[in-house]
Amino acid sequence: MLQELYISNFVLIDKATITLSERLNVFSGATGVGKSLVIGALHFILGGRFTQDIVRNGKDEAVVVGKFYLKDDSLLEYFRKTLDNTNIDEDFSSKEASFQRT
C-alpha cells in the first residue's frame, strides 16, 4: 500500500508531499490543477519511462519518492526481485519500502 508520495520538480509541481490513508483516497479538483501529474509521478516511480519533459523548467532533475507498506512477505520479495535490475533506489526496512527515482 502506498503511504506517502513526495514529488519535486516534476513538470509543474515544485514540491508536494501526499500522505494517503489505508482506506479510500480521492484526487479531485478543477481541470489543470495537477491530478494527472500525481498519477504520472506514481507511474514514474514504478518504472515508467523517463523523458526530459518531466523535469520542471529551470531545474536539473525531478525527484519522486514513494513510501510503501508491504504487509505480505511475498510482496516484499516481489519488489526486491523486480527492482534489482532498475535504476530505482530502494530501501527495504521491515515491511516498509521506500523507492526514489530522479
N, C-alpha and C positions, 0 to 999 in steps of 0.2 A: 504494500500500500504506500502510495506517495504521501509523505507527511509535509514536506516543505519544498518549495521551488524558489531558488534565488536566480534572478536574471539581471545581467548588467551589460550595457552597451549592445543590446540585441535589437536591431532595426531601429525602432523609435523609442524603445524602453531604455531610459537612462539607468535606473536601478529599481528593482522591485523584489520584495520577498512575499511569497504567498504561502500561508500556513493553511493546510487542509485538515478537515475533520475526518474521522473514520466513518462518518455517515455520508449522506448525500452532499455534494458540493456543486454549486451552480455558478457559472460565469454568465452574467447578464450585463447589458449596457447598450448604449446607443451605437449606431454604426460608426466605425472608425476609432473606437476607444482602445482597441488592442486585444480583444478576446482571442482572435485567431493568432496573434503573436505569442500569446501564452501557450497555446496548443503547439505552435511551431517550435517554441523553445523546448517543450517537453519532447517533441519528436527529435530535435537536435541532440538532446542529452541521451536519448535512447539509441543513437547511432545514425540519425538522418544525415544526409549529405551536407557537407559544408560548402557554402558559396560565399564569396566576399561580400555580397549584398546584405548578409545578415549582420554585418558589423556596422554599428551606428556611425554615421558620418562624423569624421574628425577623430575617431578613436582607432587604436591599433588592434584591439581584439574584443570579441564578445565572450562573455563568461556565463555559463549556465551550470548550476549545481542542483542536483536532486537528492533529497534525503528520503530513503525508503525504509519501511519496517517490513521485514520478511519473516512472518511468523512460522512459516513452514521451512524446515531444513532443506527440503528438495528445491525450493525456490532459491534459497541462498546458494546452493551448489550450482543450480542452473545459471544464475547471474555470474558466478565466478567463472564458469566454463565459457559462457557467451562472451564475456568481456576480456578474456585472456588475449585475444588477437586483435584488439581495437586500440585506438588512441584515446580511449576514455580513461581518465584517472579514477580509480575506485578505492574506497576504504571500507572494508568489512569489519565491523566490530560487533560481537554478539549477534543479534538478529537485525541490526541496523546496517544499512549500506548507504554510502554517500558517493555519488558519481559527479565528476566535474569534467566539463569539456570546454575548451577555449579555442 
